[in-house]
């Protein structure tokens, strides 16, 4: 939903009276100030009366001092309204439809329907982006600016799967990022076309196994496994421990009271590094990774070299990260994720 502050003829009369030294043509009868999602000025649009006919006024030709004064004065003298283009309404309607649509395992019919809706939404959002950039390119009389806008239009990703954080600037310029960001997040949550592993929870557990027994089996496997496991929420700074097994506590030299609900970085276990950023990017883009070398910090302050494999899981519509961690020892063979084996000449500590 766009926020726009409208200065009608009465508000403009007050503006002209308060700023008699500024130039604002008498035929301009309405000026609208559009704001972005953060409330910052985005653009000005105007309407002028030409021989009894209303037509668009070119606010780009306003002197800078006049434009700045309008931006400053608009919140005090204008009327705040909400406005949404027809195409944008269609995108939000699609997103509303997604709320009531169930998730399914990758490849299922429910997920295919989600992807179809998301593809439709992005097609509309992309078209709105191209129209906004091309319209500005046609209106500008500065060749360099026209060329820049044409290059920006040509860089708009063709599919939702191609949208990256680096794409943000081109959508922000067209004021369509708020739609595209939600579409992208829904796309990743739905599995990014199999990037995530959706975990279904049937009422009666696995076929032939009562739900209660299945719960006992799953908990026993998690708790007694010799491999260190952790389950956390997603995010770089905000990921929090949800569950760990005893092997994880033994490996890190900590108690569950030290970790329960804490952010992974703030707990001291996770080590902030370029490698961690890269691993989280793999989770975001590919849904997991295998045998990545890393470091964790034990409760005694010592860093411990480890190998981590991880998977991003989708459970009841929420995304979580499952990590399996192995400690490294001197001369231990380490797979590098591409089928090769290297050796770490460093003690496990």
C-alpha positions, 0 to 999 in steps of 0.5 A: 500500500502506497502512502501519498500526501495530497496538496489540493488547491486550498493547501497550495494556496496556503503554501503559496501564501507562506512561500511567496518567494518561491516559484509554483505556477498558478495553473498547478491545482494539485501536488502529490508527495509519494512516500516509500516504505520508510516514510521518506520522499519518493517522488512528486506528481502534479496536476495543472489546469490548462484551458479548462482541462486537467493534465499532468504537471511536470514536477521534475521541472520545479526549482529545487528550492520549491520542491524541497519546500513542498516536501517539508510542508506537505505533512503539515498542510496536506491530506494523507491517503493510501493508494495502490496501482491496479497491478500492485493490487493483483500482486497483494491479492495473490499473496493473500491467496497464499496465506490460506494455501497449505504447504506440501513436500517438494514436488507435491501439487500444493507446492506447485500451485504455490509456485504458479501463484508466485510466478504470476505475482512476480510477472506482474511486479516485474512488468510494473518495475519495467514500466516505471523505469522505462517511463522515467527513461523516456521523460528525462532529457539527460542522455546519461540518465536515460542510459542509466535507467535503460541499463537498470531496466535490462538488469531486472531479473527475469524470474523470481528464482534469480532475485538476489539481495543485489537486485534490491536497488533496481526494485527500490528505484521503481518502488516495487521492492516491497512486493518483490521482497515478499514474493522472494521470501514466500518463494524461499519458504515454499522451498525455492523449488526444492531448496528447502526440505519440507517435513510433513508430520502425519497424524499417525507417524510413519505407516505401521508405527503409532504416533507415540512410539514414533515420537519416542524413536525420534527423540531417542535417535536425536538424544543418543546419537554420537554426532553433535546435532543442533536445531536453530531458527534461521538468520545471521544475527538472530538465529537462536538455539531451539534444541541440541543433543547431549553430544553437542553439549559434550562437544562445546563444553556447555549446558543446555541452560547456557544455550536455551533460546540464546542467539548463536553468536551471542552464546559464544559457540558460533564464531563470526567469520566470512566462512559463517556468512558463506555457509548461511548464504548456502542455506539461503540459496541451496537449502543446505551444504555438506562437510564445510570446515568451520570453527566453534568456541567451547565453554573454556574459550578455546576454538575447536575446528569442526566439519559441519553439514546442515539442512534447512527444514520447513516444519509447519510453515516455519524454517529451521536449520539442522546442523550435524557437527564433527570434531576434527583431529590432527591428520583427520581426513576431511571431505571438501564437498566436491568428492576430494579429501584433504587433511587438517594438520591442526589439533582438535584442541 
